[in-house]
Amino acid sequence: MRVDLFDFDLPEENIALRPAEPRDSARLLLVKANTSEFDDSSVRNLGDFLRPGDALVFNDTKVIPAQLEGIREREGVKAQISATLHMRAGPDRWKAFLRPAKRIKQGERIDFGHGNNACLLGSLQATVAEKGEAGEALLVFDFSGADLDQAIAAVGHIPLPPYIASKRADDSRDREDYQTVYAREEGAVAAPTAGLHFTPELLEDLRERGIEEHFVTLHVGAGTFLPVKADDTADHKMHAEIGTVDQPTAEALNAVKARGGRIVSVGTTSLRLLESATDENGVIQPWSGPTDIFITPGYKFRAVDMLMTNFHLPRSTLFMLVSAFSGFERMHAAYEHAIKNHYRFYSYGDASLLWRSAS
């Protein structure tokens, strides 16, 4: 499909720079499959739209401070280099996006966090082992394993999405705000943002209603922020992300479906992982490894019945995904409703609850 079909105009005032407080006070737009109307509600009322025996599937990945600022020195001339880590490639190495990429060559060294004494290990240095397309590079660090994790935590910044970072710097609030309350598996460089709306009180309310909760892990990469530069969706290449669905979770979710319960994905990351792990017969299998699944209209969903998700960028792979899930025209109409009714968009914005289209 043509990428420009997924474009829409979004006023600047609809872009959220801070989350709602408390988290579950964010608005919730209901996009049902059997009506042309839209209903406005609140995230804290989520349980009203689910049934006992339904299963919420959360992504428990934990965001690391993966935005690094460094210096490259060549023949006495220094240049500032920014690196956004996006996928771990080994105990001592990460794939990263460098900016400006033209200032760095393969084999050169970058000194990150120079002069930062927060880390007892000193500054963090890496060698550019490989350079790829669109500013991507493989960085091999001098530290490995837990020592590398400690160093990154000391010198790194929370990698806020570009549409927030262009308007303000990250601060101490973001270390808490840009993390779900159930995050536990370190490795993401972007938050699974639908999950940011959940509070311990909301989770307890859902349990008391007989709604199950299950956890999968997909380490969200910085590639989620990359624009679609191709003119046709068939020409766009997704960056892979590492995910895991363990056997007990797969078995539990299959049992939910077998007894007529619905699989409700909290976020597009959970959905993409579940769809990657589900076979042609609709059976969710244990899964561990990379996925680069790209979901556009025409995709036949195998696992997920409902999707809770934030409002996404124009021309983005995520808007394409929700258009596939609830219908192309339906989602354009839903976003038009959201904009007119002053919903807050993007990572810190409001949420929508989508029913899967019958077609």
MIKOL-359586 format. One record per residue (C-alpha): residue number from 0; residue in three letters; x, y, z. Coordinates in nm, 2 decimals. Each point is the difference from the previous one (the first is absolute). Last residue first. Layout:
BEGIN
<balum: NUM; vexdo: ALA; u: X; v: Y; w: Z>
...
END
This chain:
BEGIN
<balum: 358; vexdo: SER; u: -1.31; v: -0.86; w: 0.81>
<balum: 357; vexdo: ALA; u: -0.13; v: -0.03; w: 0.36>
<balum: 356; vexdo: SER; u: 0.21; v: 0.29; w: 0.11>
<balum: 355; vexdo: ARG; u: 0.18; v: -0.05; w: 0.33>
<balum: 354; vexdo: TRP; u: -0.13; v: 0.21; w: 0.29>
<balum: 353; vexdo: LEU; u: 0.22; v: 0.29; w: 0.09>
<balum: 352; vexdo: LEU; u: 0.05; v: 0.17; w: 0.33>
<balum: 351; vexdo: SER; u: 0.17; v: 0.34; w: -0.03>
<balum: 350; vexdo: ALA; u: 0.24; v: 0.18; w: 0.22>
<balum: 349; vexdo: ASP; u: 0.11; v: 0.35; w: 0.10>
<balum: 348; vexdo: GLY; u: 0.34; v: 0.16; w: -0.04>
<balum: 347; vexdo: TYR; u: 0.34; v: -0.04; w: 0.15>
<balum: 346; vexdo: SER; u: 0.13; v: -0.21; w: -0.30>
<balum: 345; vexdo: TYR; u: -0.20; v: 0.16; w: -0.27>
<balum: 344; vexdo: PHE; u: -0.32; v: 0.21; w: -0.01>
<balum: 343; vexdo: ARG; u: -0.22; v: 0.18; w: 0.25>
<balum: 342; vexdo: TYR; u: -0.37; v: 0.00; w: -0.08>
<balum: 341; vexdo: HIS; u: -0.14; v: 0.34; w: -0.08>
<balum: 340; vexdo: ASN; u: -0.35; v: -0.10; w: -0.12>
<balum: 339; vexdo: LYS; u: 0.06; v: 0.10; w: -0.36>
<balum: 338; vexdo: ILE; u: 0.33; v: -0.19; w: 0.00>
<balum: 337; vexdo: ALA; u: -0.16; v: -0.31; w: 0.14>
<balum: 336; vexdo: HIS; u: -0.29; v: 0.00; w: -0.24>
<balum: 335; vexdo: GLU; u: 0.23; v: 0.04; w: -0.30>
<balum: 334; vexdo: TYR; u: 0.21; v: -0.28; w: 0.15>
<balum: 333; vexdo: ALA; u: -0.31; v: -0.23; w: 0.02>
<balum: 332; vexdo: ALA; u: -0.11; v: 0.09; w: -0.36>
<balum: 331; vexdo: HIS; u: 0.35; v: -0.09; w: -0.13>
<balum: 330; vexdo: MET; u: -0.02; v: -0.31; w: 0.21>
<balum: 329; vexdo: ARG; u: -0.34; v: -0.11; w: -0.15>
<balum: 328; vexdo: GLU; u: 0.11; v: 0.07; w: -0.36>
<balum: 327; vexdo: PHE; u: 0.30; v: -0.24; w: 0.03>
<balum: 326; vexdo: GLY; u: -0.17; v: -0.26; w: 0.21>
<balum: 325; vexdo: SER; u: 0.04; v: -0.11; w: 0.37>
<balum: 324; vexdo: PHE; u: 0.31; v: -0.21; w: -0.01>
<balum: 323; vexdo: ALA; u: 0.16; v: 0.09; w: -0.33>
<balum: 322; vexdo: SER; u: -0.05; v: 0.37; w: 0.07>
<balum: 321; vexdo: VAL; u: 0.15; v: -0.06; w: 0.34>
<balum: 320; vexdo: LEU; u: 0.31; v: -0.14; w: -0.16>
<balum: 319; vexdo: MET; u: 0.03; v: 0.27; w: -0.26>
<balum: 318; vexdo: PHE; u: -0.02; v: 0.26; w: 0.27>
<balum: 317; vexdo: LEU; u: 0.29; v: -0.19; w: 0.17>
<balum: 316; vexdo: THR; u: 0.21; v: -0.01; w: -0.32>
<balum: 315; vexdo: SER; u: -0.02; v: 0.37; w: 0.00>
<balum: 314; vexdo: ARG; u: -0.14; v: 0.23; w: -0.28>
<balum: 313; vexdo: PRO; u: -0.15; v: 0.23; w: 0.27>
<balum: 312; vexdo: LEU; u: 0.12; v: -0.07; w: 0.35>
<balum: 311; vexdo: HIS; u: -0.19; v: -0.21; w: 0.25>
<balum: 310; vexdo: PHE; u: -0.27; v: 0.03; w: 0.25>
<balum: 309; vexdo: ASN; u: 0.05; v: -0.24; w: 0.30>
<balum: 308; vexdo: THR; u: -0.10; v: -0.37; w: 0.01>
<balum: 307; vexdo: MET; u: -0.24; v: -0.25; w: 0.15>
<balum: 306; vexdo: LEU; u: -0.07; v: -0.28; w: -0.25>
<balum: 305; vexdo: MET; u: -0.27; v: -0.25; w: -0.01>
<balum: 304; vexdo: ASP; u: -0.03; v: -0.35; w: -0.16>
<balum: 303; vexdo: VAL; u: 0.36; v: -0.10; w: -0.03>
<balum: 302; vexdo: ALA; u: 0.12; v: -0.34; w: -0.12>
<balum: 301; vexdo: ARG; u: -0.02; v: -0.07; w: -0.37>
<balum: 300; vexdo: PHE; u: -0.04; v: 0.33; w: -0.17>
<balum: 299; vexdo: LYS; u: -0.04; v: -0.01; w: -0.38>
<balum: 298; vexdo: TYR; u: 0.21; v: 0.29; w: -0.16>
<balum: 297; vexdo: GLY; u: -0.19; v: 0.18; w: -0.27>
<balum: 296; vexdo: PRO; u: 0.08; v: 0.34; w: 0.14>
<balum: 295; vexdo: THR; u: 0.36; v: 0.02; w: 0.12>
<balum: 294; vexdo: ILE; u: 0.20; v: -0.20; w: 0.26>
<balum: 293; vexdo: PHE; u: 0.38; v: -0.01; w: -0.03>
<balum: 292; vexdo: ILE; u: 0.16; v: -0.29; w: 0.20>
<balum: 291; vexdo: ASP; u: 0.37; v: 0.06; w: 0.07>
<balum: 290; vexdo: THR; u: 0.03; v: -0.25; w: 0.27>
<balum: 289; vexdo: PRO; u: 0.32; v: -0.11; w: 0.18>
<balum: 288; vexdo: GLY; u: 0.02; v: -0.30; w: 0.24>
<balum: 287; vexdo: SER; u: -0.19; v: -0.20; w: 0.25>
<balum: 286; vexdo: TRP; u: -0.35; v: -0.15; w: -0.05>
<balum: 285; vexdo: PRO; u: -0.22; v: -0.25; w: 0.16>
<balum: 284; vexdo: GLN; u: -0.30; v: -0.07; w: -0.23>
<balum: 283; vexdo: ILE; u: -0.34; v: 0.17; w: -0.02>
<balum: 282; vexdo: VAL; u: -0.24; v: -0.22; w: -0.19>
<balum: 281; vexdo: GLY; u: -0.20; v: 0.18; w: -0.27>
<balum: 280; vexdo: ASN; u: 0.02; v: -0.28; w: -0.25>
<balum: 279; vexdo: GLU; u: 0.25; v: 0.19; w: -0.21>
<balum: 278; vexdo: ASP; u: 0.24; v: 0.03; w: 0.29>
<balum: 277; vexdo: THR; u: 0.01; v: 0.27; w: 0.27>
<balum: 276; vexdo: ALA; u: 0.34; v: 0.13; w: 0.13>
<balum: 275; vexdo: SER; u: 0.04; v: 0.29; w: -0.24>
<balum: 274; vexdo: GLU; u: -0.36; v: 0.10; w: 0.06>
<balum: 273; vexdo: LEU; u: 0.07; v: 0.00; w: 0.38>
<balum: 272; vexdo: LEU; u: 0.31; v: 0.21; w: -0.05>
<balum: 271; vexdo: ARG; u: -0.16; v: 0.26; w: -0.22>
<balum: 270; vexdo: LEU; u: -0.30; v: 0.03; w: 0.24>
<balum: 269; vexdo: SER; u: 0.22; v: 0.04; w: 0.31>
<balum: 268; vexdo: THR; u: 0.19; v: 0.28; w: -0.18>
<balum: 267; vexdo: THR; u: -0.32; v: 0.16; w: -0.13>
<balum: 266; vexdo: GLY; u: -0.11; v: 0.06; w: 0.35>
<balum: 265; vexdo: VAL; u: -0.20; v: -0.17; w: 0.27>
<balum: 264; vexdo: SER; u: -0.13; v: -0.30; w: -0.20>
<balum: 263; vexdo: VAL; u: -0.34; v: -0.13; w: 0.10>
<balum: 262; vexdo: ILE; u: -0.04; v: -0.37; w: -0.07>
<balum: 261; vexdo: ARG; u: -0.37; v: -0.09; w: 0.03>
<balum: 260; vexdo: GLY; u: -0.16; v: -0.28; w: 0.20>
<balum: 259; vexdo: GLY; u: -0.19; v: -0.27; w: -0.18>
<balum: 258; vexdo: ARG; u: 0.12; v: -0.31; w: 0.20>
<balum: 257; vexdo: ALA; u: 0.26; v: -0.10; w: -0.26>
<balum: 256; vexdo: LYS; u: 0.12; v: 0.36; w: -0.04>
<balum: 255; vexdo: VAL; u: 0.09; v: 0.02; w: 0.37>
<balum: 254; vexdo: ALA; u: 0.16; v: -0.34; w: -0.01>
<balum: 253; vexdo: ASN; u: 0.22; v: 0.11; w: -0.29>
<balum: 252; vexdo: LEU; u: 0.10; v: 0.30; w: 0.22>
<balum: 251; vexdo: ALA; u: 0.10; v: -0.22; w: 0.29>
<balum: 250; vexdo: GLU; u: 0.20; v: -0.24; w: -0.22>
<balum: 249; vexdo: ALA; u: 0.20; v: 0.29; w: -0.16>
<balum: 248; vexdo: THR; u: 0.06; v: 0.15; w: 0.34>
<balum: 247; vexdo: PRO; u: 0.13; v: -0.33; w: 0.14>
<balum: 246; vexdo: GLN; u: 0.22; v: -0.05; w: -0.31>
<balum: 245; vexdo: ASP; u: 0.18; v: 0.33; w: 0.01>
<balum: 244; vexdo: VAL; u: -0.07; v: 0.28; w: -0.25>
<balum: 243; vexdo: THR; u: 0.33; v: 0.19; w: -0.06>
<balum: 242; vexdo: GLY; u: 0.10; v: 0.29; w: -0.23>
<balum: 241; vexdo: ILE; u: 0.29; v: 0.16; w: -0.16>
<balum: 240; vexdo: GLU; u: -0.07; v: 0.29; w: -0.25>
<balum: 239; vexdo: ALA; u: 0.08; v: 0.00; w: -0.37>
<balum: 238; vexdo: HIS; u: 0.00; v: 0.32; w: -0.20>
<balum: 237; vexdo: MET; u: -0.28; v: 0.02; w: -0.26>
<balum: 236; vexdo: LYS; u: 0.08; v: 0.04; w: -0.37>
<balum: 235; vexdo: HIS; u: -0.24; v: 0.22; w: -0.21>
<balum: 234; vexdo: ASP; u: -0.04; v: -0.08; w: -0.37>
<balum: 233; vexdo: ALA; u: -0.34; v: -0.18; w: 0.02>
<balum: 232; vexdo: THR; u: -0.14; v: 0.30; w: 0.19>
<balum: 231; vexdo: ASP; u: 0.04; v: 0.21; w: -0.31>
<balum: 230; vexdo: ASP; u: 0.16; v: 0.35; w: -0.02>
<balum: 229; vexdo: ALA; u: 0.29; v: -0.10; w: 0.22>
<balum: 228; vexdo: LYS; u: 0.13; v: 0.23; w: 0.27>
<balum: 227; vexdo: VAL; u: -0.20; v: -0.15; w: 0.29>
<balum: 226; vexdo: PRO; u: 0.12; v: 0.21; w: 0.29>
<balum: 225; vexdo: LEU; u: 0.22; v: -0.16; w: 0.27>
<balum: 224; vexdo: PHE; u: -0.15; v: 0.02; w: 0.35>
<balum: 223; vexdo: THR; u: -0.06; v: -0.37; w: 0.04>
<balum: 222; vexdo: GLY; u: 0.36; v: -0.06; w: -0.12>
<balum: 221; vexdo: ALA; u: 0.11; v: 0.12; w: 0.34>
<balum: 220; vexdo: GLY; u: -0.07; v: -0.35; w: 0.12>
<balum: 219; vexdo: VAL; u: -0.27; v: -0.16; w: 0.23>
<balum: 218; vexdo: HIS; u: 0.13; v: -0.30; w: 0.19>
<balum: 217; vexdo: LEU; u: -0.30; v: -0.23; w: -0.03>
<balum: 216; vexdo: THR; u: -0.09; v: -0.20; w: 0.31>
<balum: 215; vexdo: VAL; u: -0.32; v: -0.18; w: 0.08>
<balum: 214; vexdo: PHE; u: -0.22; v: 0.03; w: 0.31>
<balum: 213; vexdo: HIS; u: -0.34; v: -0.13; w: 0.09>
<balum: 212; vexdo: GLU; u: -0.29; v: 0.15; w: 0.18>
<balum: 211; vexdo: GLU; u: -0.34; v: -0.16; w: 0.05>
<balum: 210; vexdo: ILE; u: -0.33; v: 0.18; w: 0.04>
<balum: 209; vexdo: GLY; u: -0.21; v: -0.13; w: 0.28>
<balum: 208; vexdo: ARG; u: -0.14; v: 0.34; w: 0.10>
<balum: 207; vexdo: GLU; u: 0.21; v: 0.00; w: 0.31>
<balum: 206; vexdo: ARG; u: 0.31; v: -0.03; w: -0.22>
<balum: 205; vexdo: LEU; u: -0.10; v: 0.30; w: -0.20>
<balum: 204; vexdo: ASP; u: -0.05; v: 0.21; w: 0.31>
<balum: 203; vexdo: GLU; u: 0.34; v: -0.11; w: 0.13>
<balum: 202; vexdo: LEU; u: 0.17; v: 0.11; w: -0.33>
<balum: 201; vexdo: LEU; u: -0.18; v: 0.34; w: 0.02>
<balum: 200; vexdo: GLU; u: 0.12; v: 0.06; w: 0.36>
<balum: 199; vexdo: PRO; u: 0.36; v: -0.10; w: -0.09>
<balum: 198; vexdo: THR; u: -0.01; v: 0.26; w: -0.28>
<balum: 197; vexdo: PHE; u: -0.02; v: -0.06; w: -0.37>
<balum: 196; vexdo: HIS; u: 0.02; v: 0.29; w: -0.25>
<balum: 195; vexdo: LEU; u: 0.37; v: -0.06; w: -0.09>
<balum: 194; vexdo: GLY; u: -0.10; v: -0.34; w: -0.15>
<balum: 193; vexdo: ALA; u: -0.12; v: 0.15; w: -0.32>
<balum: 192; vexdo: THR; u: 0.35; v: 0.15; w: -0.03>
<balum: 191; vexdo: PRO; u: 0.21; v: -0.31; w: -0.05>
<balum: 190; vexdo: ALA; u: 0.30; v: 0.22; w: 0.09>
<balum: 189; vexdo: ALA; u: 0.29; v: 0.06; w: -0.23>
<balum: 188; vexdo: VAL; u: 0.36; v: -0.12; w: 0.04>
<balum: 187; vexdo: ALA; u: -0.10; v: -0.34; w: 0.13>
<balum: 186; vexdo: GLY; u: 0.25; v: -0.24; w: 0.16>
<balum: 185; vexdo: GLU; u: -0.08; v: -0.05; w: 0.37>
<balum: 184; vexdo: GLU; u: -0.26; v: -0.26; w: 0.09>
<balum: 183; vexdo: ARG; u: -0.20; v: 0.13; w: 0.30>
<balum: 182; vexdo: ALA; u: -0.26; v: 0.26; w: -0.10>
<balum: 181; vexdo: TYR; u: -0.33; v: -0.04; w: 0.20>
<balum: 180; vexdo: VAL; u: -0.05; v: 0.37; w: 0.09>
<balum: 179; vexdo: THR; u: 0.07; v: 0.09; w: -0.36>
<balum: 178; vexdo: GLN; u: 0.30; v: 0.23; w: -0.07>
<balum: 177; vexdo: TYR; u: 0.02; v: 0.34; w: -0.17>
<balum: 176; vexdo: ASP; u: -0.15; v: 0.18; w: 0.30>
<balum: 175; vexdo: GLU; u: 0.26; v: -0.13; w: 0.24>
<balum: 174; vexdo: ARG; u: 0.32; v: 0.09; w: -0.18>
<balum: 173; vexdo: ASP; u: -0.19; v: 0.28; w: -0.16>
<balum: 172; vexdo: ARG; u: -0.04; v: 0.19; w: 0.33>
<balum: 171; vexdo: SER; u: 0.38; v: 0.03; w: 0.03>
<balum: 170; vexdo: ASP; u: 0.03; v: 0.20; w: -0.32>
<balum: 169; vexdo: ASP; u: -0.01; v: -0.03; w: -0.38>
<balum: 168; vexdo: ALA; u: 0.05; v: 0.32; w: -0.19>
<balum: 167; vexdo: ARG; u: -0.29; v: 0.18; w: -0.16>
<balum: 166; vexdo: LYS; u: -0.17; v: 0.07; w: -0.34>
<balum: 165; vexdo: SER; u: 0.21; v: -0.21; w: -0.24>
<balum: 164; vexdo: ALA; u: 0.02; v: -0.28; w: 0.26>
<balum: 163; vexdo: ILE; u: -0.37; v: -0.03; w: 0.00>
<balum: 162; vexdo: TYR; u: -0.06; v: -0.06; w: -0.37>
<balum: 161; vexdo: PRO; u: 0.33; v: -0.18; w: -0.02>
<balum: 160; vexdo: PRO; u: -0.11; v: -0.27; w: 0.25>
<balum: 159; vexdo: LEU; u: 0.18; v: 0.02; w: 0.34>
<balum: 158; vexdo: PRO; u: 0.31; v: -0.21; w: 0.02>
<balum: 157; vexdo: ILE; u: 0.05; v: 0.00; w: 0.38>
<balum: 156; vexdo: HIS; u: 0.36; v: 0.12; w: 0.05>
<balum: 155; vexdo: GLY; u: 0.32; v: -0.20; w: 0.04>
<balum: 154; vexdo: VAL; u: 0.31; v: 0.06; w: 0.21>
<balum: 153; vexdo: ALA; u: -0.07; v: -0.20; w: 0.31>
<balum: 152; vexdo: ALA; u: -0.25; v: -0.26; w: -0.13>
<balum: 151; vexdo: ILE; u: 0.23; v: -0.06; w: -0.30>
<balum: 150; vexdo: ALA; u: 0.29; v: -0.06; w: 0.23>
<balum: 149; vexdo: GLN; u: -0.19; v: -0.24; w: 0.22>
<balum: 148; vexdo: ASP; u: -0.13; v: -0.20; w: -0.30>
<balum: 147; vexdo: LEU; u: 0.36; v: -0.02; w: -0.13>
<balum: 146; vexdo: ASP; u: 0.12; v: -0.14; w: 0.33>
<balum: 145; vexdo: ALA; u: -0.29; v: -0.25; w: 0.01>
<balum: 144; vexdo: GLY; u: 0.11; v: -0.15; w: -0.33>
<balum: 143; vexdo: SER; u: 0.30; v: 0.15; w: -0.17>
<balum: 142; vexdo: PHE; u: 0.21; v: 0.31; w: 0.01>
<balum: 141; vexdo: ASP; u: 0.23; v: 0.14; w: -0.27>
<balum: 140; vexdo: PHE; u: -0.30; v: 0.04; w: -0.23>
<balum: 139; vexdo: VAL; u: -0.06; v: -0.14; w: -0.35>
<balum: 138; vexdo: LEU; u: -0.23; v: 0.23; w: -0.19>
<balum: 137; vexdo: LEU; u: -0.18; v: -0.13; w: -0.32>
<balum: 136; vexdo: ALA; u: -0.12; v: 0.29; w: -0.21>
<balum: 135; vexdo: GLU; u: -0.33; v: 0.13; w: -0.15>
<balum: 134; vexdo: GLY; u: 0.01; v: 0.35; w: -0.16>
<balum: 133; vexdo: ALA; u: -0.26; v: -0.07; w: -0.27>
<balum: 132; vexdo: GLU; u: 0.20; v: -0.30; w: -0.14>
<balum: 131; vexdo: GLY; u: 0.27; v: -0.19; w: 0.17>
<balum: 130; vexdo: LYS; u: 0.33; v: 0.06; w: 0.18>
<balum: 129; vexdo: GLU; u: 0.20; v: -0.27; w: 0.18>
<balum: 128; vexdo: ALA; u: 0.24; v: -0.03; w: 0.29>
<balum: 127; vexdo: VAL; u: -0.04; v: 0.35; w: 0.13>
<balum: 126; vexdo: THR; u: 0.21; v: -0.03; w: 0.31>
<balum: 125; vexdo: ALA; u: -0.13; v: 0.09; w: 0.34>
<balum: 124; vexdo: GLN; u: 0.09; v: 0.20; w: 0.31>
<balum: 123; vexdo: LEU; u: -0.19; v: 0.06; w: 0.33>
<balum: 122; vexdo: SER; u: 0.16; v: 0.25; w: 0.24>
<balum: 121; vexdo: GLY; u: 0.10; v: -0.11; w: 0.34>
<balum: 120; vexdo: LEU; u: -0.08; v: -0.34; w: 0.15>
<balum: 119; vexdo: LEU; u: -0.12; v: 0.17; w: 0.32>
<balum: 118; vexdo: CYS; u: -0.28; v: 0.15; w: -0.20>
<balum: 117; vexdo: ALA; u: -0.15; v: 0.33; w: 0.12>
<balum: 116; vexdo: ASN; u: 0.34; v: 0.16; w: -0.08>
<balum: 115; vexdo: ASN; u: -0.10; v: 0.12; w: -0.34>
<balum: 114; vexdo: GLY; u: 0.30; v: 0.16; w: -0.16>
<balum: 113; vexdo: HIS; u: -0.07; v: -0.15; w: -0.34>
<balum: 112; vexdo: GLY; u: -0.34; v: -0.17; w: 0.00>
<balum: 111; vexdo: PHE; u: 0.07; v: -0.18; w: -0.32>
<balum: 110; vexdo: ASP; u: 0.35; v: -0.02; w: -0.16>
<balum: 109; vexdo: ILE; u: -0.03; v: -0.11; w: -0.36>
<balum: 108; vexdo: ARG; u: 0.27; v: -0.20; w: -0.18>
<balum: 107; vexdo: GLU; u: 0.05; v: -0.04; w: -0.37>
<balum: 106; vexdo: GLY; u: 0.01; v: -0.33; w: -0.18>
<balum: 105; vexdo: GLN; u: -0.27; v: 0.08; w: -0.25>
<balum: 104; vexdo: LYS; u: -0.03; v: 0.37; w: -0.06>
<balum: 103; vexdo: ILE; u: -0.18; v: 0.28; w: 0.19>
<balum: 102; vexdo: ARG; u: -0.10; v: 0.35; w: -0.10>
<balum: 101; vexdo: LYS; u: -0.24; v: -0.12; w: -0.27>
<balum: 100; vexdo: ALA; u: -0.23; v: -0.16; w: 0.25>
<balum: 99; vexdo: PRO; u: -0.10; v: 0.33; w: 0.16>
<balum: 98; vexdo: ARG; u: -0.16; v: -0.17; w: 0.20>
<balum: 97; vexdo: LEU; u: 0.05; v: -0.37; w: 0.06>
<balum: 96; vexdo: PHE; u: -0.27; v: -0.26; w: 0.01>
<balum: 95; vexdo: ALA; u: 0.10; v: -0.30; w: 0.21>
<balum: 94; vexdo: LYS; u: 0.06; v: -0.37; w: 0.00>
<balum: 93; vexdo: TRP; u: 0.15; v: -0.10; w: 0.33>
<balum: 92; vexdo: ARG; u: 0.31; v: -0.19; w: 0.11>
<balum: 91; vexdo: ASP; u: 0.17; v: -0.13; w: 0.31>
<balum: 90; vexdo: PRO; u: -0.23; v: -0.29; w: 0.11>
<balum: 89; vexdo: GLY; u: -0.13; v: -0.05; w: -0.35>
<balum: 88; vexdo: ALA; u: -0.21; v: 0.16; w: -0.27>
<balum: 87; vexdo: ARG; u: -0.22; v: 0.22; w: 0.22>
<balum: 86; vexdo: MET; u: -0.26; v: 0.19; w: -0.21>
<balum: 85; vexdo: HIS; u: -0.08; v: 0.38; w: -0.02>
<balum: 84; vexdo: LEU; u: 0.27; v: 0.20; w: 0.15>
<balum: 83; vexdo: THR; u: -0.04; v: 0.37; w: -0.09>
<balum: 82; vexdo: ALA; u: 0.34; v: 0.16; w: -0.06>
<balum: 81; vexdo: SER; u: 0.08; v: 0.37; w: -0.01>
<balum: 80; vexdo: ILE; u: 0.34; v: 0.11; w: -0.12>
<balum: 79; vexdo: GLN; u: 0.17; v: 0.34; w: 0.07>
<balum: 78; vexdo: ALA; u: 0.32; v: 0.05; w: -0.21>
<balum: 77; vexdo: LYS; u: 0.35; v: 0.06; w: 0.11>
<balum: 76; vexdo: VAL; u: 0.30; v: 0.10; w: -0.22>
<balum: 75; vexdo: GLY; u: 0.34; v: -0.10; w: 0.12>
<balum: 74; vexdo: GLU; u: 0.06; v: -0.24; w: -0.29>
<balum: 73; vexdo: ARG; u: -0.33; v: -0.16; w: 0.06>
<balum: 72; vexdo: GLU; u: -0.19; v: 0.01; w: 0.33>
<balum: 71; vexdo: ARG; u: -0.35; v: -0.14; w: 0.04>
<balum: 70; vexdo: ILE; u: -0.20; v: 0.13; w: 0.30>
<balum: 69; vexdo: GLY; u: -0.30; v: -0.14; w: 0.16>
<balum: 68; vexdo: GLU; u: -0.37; v: 0.03; w: 0.09>
<balum: 67; vexdo: LEU; u: -0.19; v: -0.32; w: 0.08>
<balum: 66; vexdo: GLN; u: -0.38; v: -0.06; w: -0.02>
<balum: 65; vexdo: ALA; u: -0.07; v: -0.35; w: 0.13>
<balum: 64; vexdo: PRO; u: -0.11; v: 0.08; w: 0.35>
<balum: 63; vexdo: ILE; u: -0.16; v: -0.35; w: 0.03>
<balum: 62; vexdo: VAL; u: -0.37; v: -0.06; w: -0.05>
<balum: 61; vexdo: LYS; u: -0.14; v: -0.31; w: 0.17>
<balum: 60; vexdo: THR; u: -0.19; v: -0.27; w: -0.20>
<balum: 59; vexdo: ASP; u: -0.31; v: -0.14; w: 0.17>
<balum: 58; vexdo: ASN; u: -0.23; v: 0.00; w: -0.31>
<balum: 57; vexdo: PHE; u: -0.35; v: -0.06; w: 0.13>
<balum: 56; vexdo: VAL; u: -0.27; v: -0.24; w: -0.12>
<balum: 55; vexdo: LEU; u: -0.34; v: 0.05; w: 0.15>
<balum: 54; vexdo: ALA; u: -0.21; v: -0.32; w: 0.01>
<balum: 53; vexdo: ASP; u: -0.38; v: -0.02; w: -0.02>
<balum: 52; vexdo: GLY; u: -0.15; v: -0.25; w: 0.24>
<balum: 51; vexdo: PRO; u: -0.23; v: 0.25; w: 0.17>
<balum: 50; vexdo: ARG; u: -0.10; v: 0.25; w: -0.27>
<balum: 49; vexdo: LEU; u: 0.15; v: 0.33; w: -0.12>
<balum: 48; vexdo: PHE; u: -0.15; v: 0.34; w: -0.07>
<balum: 47; vexdo: ASP; u: -0.08; v: 0.10; w: 0.36>
<balum: 46; vexdo: GLY; u: 0.35; v: -0.11; w: 0.10>
<balum: 45; vexdo: LEU; u: 0.16; v: 0.29; w: -0.19>
<balum: 44; vexdo: ASN; u: -0.18; v: 0.26; w: 0.21>
<balum: 43; vexdo: ARG; u: 0.33; v: 0.13; w: 0.14>
<balum: 42; vexdo: VAL; u: 0.11; v: 0.06; w: -0.36>
<balum: 41; vexdo: SER; u: -0.28; v: 0.26; w: -0.04>
<balum: 40; vexdo: SER; u: -0.29; v: 0.02; w: -0.24>
<balum: 39; vexdo: ASP; u: -0.11; v: 0.14; w: -0.33>
<balum: 38; vexdo: ASP; u: -0.21; v: -0.21; w: -0.23>
<balum: 37; vexdo: PHE; u: 0.02; v: 0.00; w: -0.38>
<balum: 36; vexdo: GLU; u: -0.29; v: -0.06; w: -0.24>
<balum: 35; vexdo: SER; u: 0.00; v: -0.20; w: -0.32>
<balum: 34; vexdo: THR; u: -0.09; v: -0.32; w: 0.19>
<balum: 33; vexdo: ASN; u: 0.08; v: -0.37; w: 0.00>
<balum: 32; vexdo: ALA; u: 0.38; v: 0.00; w: 0.02>
<balum: 31; vexdo: LYS; u: 0.05; v: 0.22; w: 0.30>
<balum: 30; vexdo: VAL; u: 0.25; v: 0.29; w: 0.02>
<balum: 29; vexdo: LEU; u: -0.02; v: 0.12; w: 0.36>
<balum: 28; vexdo: LEU; u: 0.21; v: 0.30; w: 0.07>
<balum: 27; vexdo: LEU; u: 0.17; v: 0.00; w: 0.35>
<balum: 26; vexdo: ARG; u: 0.10; v: 0.32; w: 0.18>
<balum: 25; vexdo: ALA; u: 0.29; v: 0.00; w: 0.24>
<balum: 24; vexdo: SER; u: -0.10; v: -0.01; w: 0.37>
<balum: 23; vexdo: ASP; u: 0.18; v: -0.33; w: 0.03>
<balum: 22; vexdo: ARG; u: 0.34; v: 0.16; w: 0.03>
<balum: 21; vexdo: PRO; u: -0.08; v: 0.23; w: 0.28>
<balum: 20; vexdo: GLU; u: 0.09; v: 0.24; w: -0.13>
<balum: 19; vexdo: ALA; u: 0.00; v: 0.01; w: -0.38>
<balum: 18; vexdo: PRO; u: 0.33; v: -0.04; w: -0.17>
<balum: 17; vexdo: ARG; u: 0.23; v: 0.29; w: -0.11>
<balum: 16; vexdo: LEU; u: 0.08; v: 0.15; w: -0.34>
<balum: 15; vexdo: ALA; u: -0.33; v: -0.10; w: -0.16>
<balum: 14; vexdo: ILE; u: -0.05; v: 0.09; w: -0.37>
<balum: 13; vexdo: ASN; u: -0.35; v: 0.13; w: -0.07>
<balum: 12; vexdo: GLU; u: 0.11; v: 0.36; w: 0.02>
<balum: 11; vexdo: GLU; u: 0.23; v: -0.05; w: -0.30>
<balum: 10; vexdo: PRO; u: -0.30; v: -0.06; w: -0.22>
<balum: 9; vexdo: LEU; u: -0.01; v: -0.34; w: -0.18>
<balum: 8; vexdo: ASP; u: -0.07; v: -0.02; w: -0.38>
<balum: 7; vexdo: PHE; u: -0.04; v: -0.35; w: -0.14>
<balum: 6; vexdo: ASP; u: 0.21; v: -0.24; w: -0.21>
<balum: 5; vexdo: PHE; u: -0.06; v: -0.37; w: -0.03>
<balum: 4; vexdo: LEU; u: -0.10; v: 0.01; w: -0.37>
<balum: 3; vexdo: ASP; u: 0.34; v: 0.17; w: -0.06>
<balum: 2; vexdo: VAL; u: 0.17; v: -0.34; w: 0.06>
<balum: 1; vexdo: ARG; u: -0.16; v: -0.14; w: -0.32>
<balum: 0; vexdo: MET; u: -0.10; v: -0.36; w: 0.05>
END
